[in-house]
Amino acid sequence: MLELRKDIFADERDDNLKEIGKGTQRQDMLGHITGTSSYFNDHNLQGMLHLKVVRSTQAHARLRRIDTTEAERSPGVRRIIRGADVPRNLNTLLSLINFGRDDEPSLAVDKVRYKGEPILAIVADSEREAFEAIAKVKIDYEPLPTVFDVEDALKPGAPVVNETYPKNAFIYHDVYDHQRLRFGDADAALATADHVLEQRYQMSPIEHAPTETNGAIAAPDTNGRYVVYTSTQALFFSVDTCAKILDVPSNTFHFIGGTVGGGFGGKVDTLTEPLAILGAMLTGRPVRYMFGREEEMQYGPPRGAERIYIKDGVMRDGRIVARKIRAYFDSGAYTRLSSYAAVKCAAHLPGPYTIPNVYGDVYCVFTNRTPATAMRGFGVTAMDFAIECQMDKLANLVGMDPMEFRILNAYRDGDMKAHRREAKNTALIECVQVAAEKAKWPIRDEFKRASSRKDGGGSRAVIPPTPTDSRARPAAPAQQRTSYDRAPMTTTWEPPREPPPPAPPPPPPRPAAPSHGATRFSSVFGTRRR
């Protein structure tokens, strides 16, 4: 049983959590409106140098020759940093949690894979002198074939964008080239549907456009340590990422975050801190590395482009009987967080609706675009947009009111989700009813009386027989691990001698109540903790 010690910090506690209907002042509001909030770039350290990067002008090319002779003699230049100067010049954020392979260099060495990829870093006394030196760097490129479309990238013979994933698709658990969801027999159900609707939805990359661009200031501290002022949204990820790239213990750094001048997901990738710290290490002086506005807009990581195909089978009475989804996430040239977005997307299918037959394939694809990253619910937001557009079109197809159509197909408590978890604490029906009331949208009485707490379960809780896809044999785990990770647990896998005949799996056991008495909500697992 969890013991709540309310005597601890009693003078700072306020158990009155009723906030609706009253004004509550944010803790940082006064600093914002008076202009006294402190941001990373407010630290003007004595002797501070400025770091800028030479970026690729090509979307895909081999680096034949890099001539820095004139740049090295340029006034104010203190150091030119190449890929060879980076202790561990390959990284991907998710490898810190043992998910994915290191595939992105801090500074390109042999090839560039998107326009704007960093090739060299120049540390100079001023920003102007750094830019003047950049203009004197000469790079000889050998252009290579490019691919910018996710479906073209997966075709045989497509240019290889990222050699870590030679088929241009992220590999999950060293086996699977996409995320799959199988529940029931979608093809058979589509064949019996009264109407079938297939649509394509396309979202373009979106730049976060924060008022404050990505940046960091690193300065030598005492005892061989470095203090880092940063605008990161993910302070501890940034600490560990820098420790990994620079091959030093994480306690080498003292990171100071503070106020972020706009992030929305675009400041989780640790883009500026490693090079700023490396510059400080190599020069022994504070180094500031901050994106200019053009860099932020053109080369800062956007929300990735997404392409979604939805094919639905619906009966004349409005019941959706089958949904097939094929989705592609454009990761750009490197993984960043897109592989996780695909997992979130698959976990969200088929939306908040009870559909007895669901088939989903979600791909994380590499193209010669700027690497994508997180942005406001990425992996779910675009899929929600596509699903809700599809719901409106389906309602129109069968001649139903779109509000009533959603109420008819919504999850109810006790229904079985496509992920084989019982739906609990559902409330879409009530949300639609309230939205209709507030918008003065007329719906019939039978839909006004509907409830998420009744008419669920029963036949709607059955797990249908599901055809089994052929699967690749799982390979031995080969995930990369950093020096400060714990040793992986050893497990063995033994393949079955022959595939079992298809049969409905038994109903899942009800989840045991956690020993600490608290529950939490998960859209995948359906539990709620408070």
N, C-alpha and C positions, 0 to 999 in steps of 0.2 A: 504494500500500500504506500502510495506517495504521500509524504508528510510535507505540508505547506507551512513553512516557518514564517509566519507573518510578523514576528518580532524583528526579523532581520530587515534592516533598512526601513524600519517602520515610518520614519519621517519622510521617506520618499515614495511610499506606497499610497495608492489611491484605488480602492476597490470599486469605486463607482465607474462602471464601464458604459454607462448609458450616455452616448454621445449624440444620438439623433435628435435634431431639433434645437441644438444649442451650439454656439460658436466656441471653438476650441483653438487656442493659438498654438501654432507649430513652434517647436523649440528654436528653430533657426530663422523664424520669420523676422524678428527684430533686426538681426544682422543683415538679412537680405534687403530690407526696405531702407536701411540706413547706409548701405554700401560698405559695411565693416566685416562681412563674412570673409574668411580667409580661404583662398584657393591655392593650389600648388604653385602657380606661377607668381604669387605674391612674394615668394622668397627670393630676394635678390642677393645672392651670396657673393662675398668678396672673391675676386679672381675667377668668376664663373666663365667657363667656355661654352660655346654653342655648337651643337651637333646637327648636321643636316645630311640627308642621304642622296646618293645618286640613284635614280630610278630608271628602270628599263623603259625604253621607247618602243619595245616590241612585245607582242602578246605571246610569242613562243619563238625562242631562238637559242642557238648555242653561242656561248661567249668565246669567241676566237682569241681576242686579245684585249687587255685593259691597260691603257697607257695613262699613268698618273704623274709623269715626269714634270709637266708644267704645273699641275695642281700642287705638287709637293713644294715647289718653289714660290707658290703664290703667297702674298703677304698675309700674315696672321694665322696661317695654317699650323696647327700644333701636331696633328696626327691624322693619318688616313688609315681607316680600319677596313680590312678585307675579311672575307669569310674564313680564311685560314687563321685569323686572330680570335675567332669565337671558339671557346673550348669545346662546346658540344653544339655543333651548328645544324642540328636537326631537332625539331620539337613539334609536338601537337599537344594542346592543352589537356585533352581527355586522357592522354597516356598517364597523367598523374594519378588517375583513378583506374589504371589498368584497362583502358578502353581505347583501342586503336593503336596505330603504329606512328612513330615519329616520321613526319614527311615534309616539314616545312623548314627551310634554312632561314636563319636570321638575316644572312646576307648571301645572295646567290653566288655559286662557285662556278659551275660548268654550264648551267642553263638558266634561262628565265622562262616562266610559265604563265605570266600574265603581265599586261602593260602596267608599269608602275612598281614592279617588284624591286625591293632594295638590293643594290649590288655593292655599293661602297658607302661607308660613313666617313664624313669629313668633320673633324673637330677643329674649330678656329676661334679666334678671339672675339669675333662678332658674327652675327647672322649674315651680314652683307659679305664679309670676307669668306664665309663658308660657301655662300651662293656663287661668288666669283670663282672660287676654286672648282666648284662643281662644273661650271661652264668650260673649264679647261681639261676635264677628263675626256679621253677619247676611247670609245668602245667599238670594237669590230664585231658585229653580229653576223651569224649565219642563220637566216630566217628558216623556221621549221613550219610544217603544216599546222593549222589551228583548227579547233572545233569549239563552237560556242553554243550549240544546241544540245540539250540533255539526251534526246533520243538519238541524234546522230552520234553522240559520244559513245553510246552503247553498241553501235553497229559493228560487225566484224570489219577489221581493217581501218577503224577510226584512228586518228593520231593519238598516241599515248601521251596524256597530259602529265600524269604523275606516276613515275616508275614504281613507286611503292605500291600502287594499285594499278597494275598494267592493263586491266580491262576497263579502267575509268569508272569503276564502281567500288564504293567502300565495302570491305569484307568484315562481316560480323562474326566474332568468335572463330576467326580463321577458317570459316566454312561457307557462310551464306552471303551472297552478294546483294541481298535486299531483306527487308522486313516483311514477314508474311502473316496474314490472318486468314484462317479457314474455319468456317462455322456453317455446318449444313452443306447442301449441294446447290450452290447459286445457279449453275448452268441449267440444272433440271428445273429449278423454280422459275427461271426466266422463260423457259420453254412453255410453261403453263400460265404465265401471266397474261392478263387481258391487254395490257399496254407495256411497252418497253421504251424507255427513254435513255439515250446515251448522249452526254454532253462533255465538252472539253472546257476547262477553266485555266486561265493563264495569269499569273502574277509576275510583275517585273521586280527587279531589285529595288530596294528602297533605302536611301541614305538617312541616317538618324538625324543629321544636321544639328548637333548640339551647339549651343552658344559657345561653350568652351571646347576647343578641339583636344584630341588625345595628346598627352604630354607627361613628362616627368623630369625632375631635377635630382641628380645623384651627386653626393658629396662625400669625400673621405672623412671618416670619423676616427676616433681613437681605437687603439688595439686592433688595427686591421679591419675594422668594420666600416660600413657605408650607410649613411642615412639617405633615404629616398622619399622625396615628396612627389606624390602621384595623384592623378585623377581617376585611378582605376575604380571600377565597380566591384572588383573581386580581389580584395586585398590579400587574402591568404593564398589564393591561386597564383597571384602575381609573385608573391614571395617564393613559393615553391618552384614556379616556372623559372625565375631568375637563378635560383640556386642550381637548378638542373642545367640550364643553358651555360652558366658560367662555371659549373663544376666545383662549387664550394658549398659548405654547410649553410642551411637556411638561416642560422643565427648570425651569419656574417652581415645580415641586413637589418636595418631598422626602418620599416616602411611606415610612412605617415600619410594617411588618406585624407580625411577631412571632407570638405564640401566638394561635390561633383557638379560642375556646371552643365548638366544635361548628359544623360548616358543612354537610357532606353535599351540597353543591351549592347551598345556599340563600344563599351569600354571594359570588356571582360577578356580581351585577347592578349593582353600583356605585349603590346607592340613597341612601346617606347622605353620601358624600364630596362630591359637587358642591355641595349646599346648605350643608354645613358650611363649605366653602372660600369660597363666595360670601358667607356671613354674616361670615366673617373679613375678607374684602375690603371689605365695606360698613361694617363697624364698627371695623376696625383692632384688634380684640381676638380672643383665642382663642374658638372657638365649638364647643360639643359638641352633636352630634345623635345620639341613640340611641333606637332603638325601645323602647317599653314592651312588656310581655308581651302585652297585648291587641293592639297593633299588629302584633307579630311573628306572632301566631296568626291574626289576622283579615285582615291586609293584606300581610304578608310573602309573597313569591312561593312557591307550593307546587309540588310535582310536579303536572303537568297531568293532568286527567282524560283517559282514553283509552278509545275504543270500538273493538272489533275484531270483524270478521266473518270467519270461516274456513269455507270450503267445500272438502271433501276428497273425492276419489274413490279408493276402495281396492278391491283385488281380494280374492277369497276367501283367497288364500294370504298375505295381509297386506301386499302391496306397494302403496305409495301411488303412484298414477299421475298424480294431478293435485291441485293446491292453488290455490285462489283466495282472496286476502285483500283485504279493504277495511278500512282503519284510519283513524281520525280522532283527531288530537291537539287537545285544547282549549287553545288558546294564551291564552285570556282576551282582554282588550281590546287587548293589544299583543304585538309579536313576541317580545321577549326572546330566548330560546334555543330556542323550540319548533320553529322552521323547521329548525334543525339536528337536533333530535330526530327529525323525520320522515325526514331523510336517513339517519340512523343506522338507523332502523327498516327502511327499504327495503333498506339494505345488509345487513341481517341475515336477510332472507327467503331461503328458507323454513325457517330454522332449520338445524340440523346434519344435515340429511337429504337424500339423493339422490332428487329427485323430477323426473321427465322433463318435466313440464309445470307451469309456475308462472306465475301472473298476480297482480300486486299493484298496488294503488292506495293511496297513503298521503297524507292531507290534513292540513294545518296550518290550523286553523279559528279565526276570531275570534268570541268571544262576550262578553257583558257580565259576565264573571267576573274575579276578580283575575288579573293576568298570571302565567303559569306560568314555571317556570325549570328548571334542572338539579336532578336528585336521583339519586344512586347508579345510574349506568348508564341514565339516562333515554333513551327511544327503543328500548331493547333489553329492559329488565327486564319491562315489561308484556307485550310481544310474546312473550317467552319463556314467561311464565306462561300466556298463551293457547294457544300452540303445544303446551306440555307437557300442559295439560288436554285439549286435542284429541287428543293421542297416546294418552292413557289411554282416552278414549272410543272411539277407533278400534280399539284393541286389544280392548276389550270387545265392540265391534260384530262383529268377525270371530272372536271366541273365542280370542284369543291372549294369552299372558302378556305384560304390558306391558313387561317387561325384554327379552324375546325380540323383541317387536315393534320396539323401538327399535334393537336390534342388526341386525335384518333391513334396516331402512331407513337406517341410519347412513351418513354419508360414509365412503368408503374412499379411500386414496391413489390418485390418477389419475382419480377421478370428475370430471365437469364440473359446476360449480356453476351455479346459475341466473343468476349474474352473468357467466358465460362466463370463468371462471377455474378452472384445474385445482386440485382439492383436494390439499393436501400436508400432511404432518405431522399427519394426523388421529389422533384418539385416543378418540373417543366410545365405540367398542366396548369398548376396554380399561377405560374409566371405568365403564361399566355392569357389566362383569364383576366388577370389584373391589367396586363398590357392592353387587352381589348377594351376593358372598362375605362381605363384612363384615356384611350384614344377614341372612345365612343364608337367602337367598332362592333357592329351587331353580330352576335353569335347565337345559335339556337339554344333553347333551354337545356336540351340533353347534354350539350357540351359545357354549359354553365354549371351543371350538376356533377360533371366528371370530377374525379379525384385521383391523385397519385397513389392514394392509400387503398383503393379498392379496384377490383377487376384485374389485378395482377397475379402472377404466379400461375399455378395450375398448368394448363397446356403451354402457357407462355414461359414456363420455367424449365421446360424439357430441353436437354442438349440433343440436337438432332444428329443422326448418322452423318459423318463427314468423310468424303473421299480423302485418302491420304496422298499427298504429293510425294514424288520420288525425292529423296534427299541425298545430298553428298555425305560421305562418311566423315564424321568429325575428326579433325586433325588434332594432334597433340597441342596443348596450349603453348603459344610462343609469344606471349605478350612481353613487351619491354617493361623493365622495372627500374626505378631510380634507386640510388644507393641508400636512401633513407626510408625505402619501403620495407615493410615486413616481408619475410620470405613467404611465397605463396603456399597455400595448403595443397598437398598432393592428393590428387583424386585419380581414379582409374575409370575407364569407360570400356564396357564390353558390349559389342554389337549383338543383337539378337541373331539366332541362327537362321530364322526365316521370318518374314514379315507376318505379324498376326493378322487374322481376318478382320475386315472392318466391322466394328460394332460400336454401338453408342457407349461412351464411357459412363461410369456411374456418376450420380450427382455429386458435386464437390461437397466435402464436409463443411459445416458451418465453422467459420474461423473462431478459434478459441479466444476468449477475452484476455487481453494482455494483463500481466501480473500487476503492473503499476496502476491499473484502473483507468488510465487515460486512453482515449481513442482518437484517431485522426482520420480525415477524409482522403480518399484516393479515387480518382475517376477510373482507374484501372481495377483496383482491388475491392472497391466498394465499401470500405470500412470508414468509420468516422470516429475521431477522438476529440474530446473536448476537455 
